[in-house]
């Protein structure tokens, strides 16, 4: 499942959920510029998206441990290169 999520899309979207009443799908082009948006008010769709988000967040890594493991070493390496 993760590989599907990480695959680079030709376009990408961002979902914004407002409680249980509204869902917005913001659509971006390959250049990262907002290309439009869709608005949904279907309660079943909103609940399905909320459930999917909760599952994704549940499988995610805490930001602090991710930073210590991945981002921190990259930043230290770049700082070392820049000062050399």
Residue, then its C-alpha position, 0 to 999 in steps of 0.5 A: x500500500x505504501x508504494x502506491x502512496x509514494x509513487x510520483x503522480x502526474x497530478x496530486x491532490x490535498x484533502x481538507x476535511x471540515x468536521x463531518x460536514x465538508x470535504x475539499x479536494x484541492x488539485x495541483x498540477x505537476x508544477x505544484x500550482x493549484x489547478x482547482x478544487x472539488x467540494x463534497x458533502x457526502x457524509x459516507x465519503x467524508x467518514x471513509x476519508x476520515x477513517x483512511x486518514x486515521x489508519x495512515x496516521x496510525x502507521x506513521x512514525x513520530x516526527x521526532x524519531x523520524x527527524x533523529x533517524x533521517x532529517x538530522x543526519x542529512x542536515x548535519x552532512x549538508x552543514x559539514x559540506x557547506x563549512x568545508 
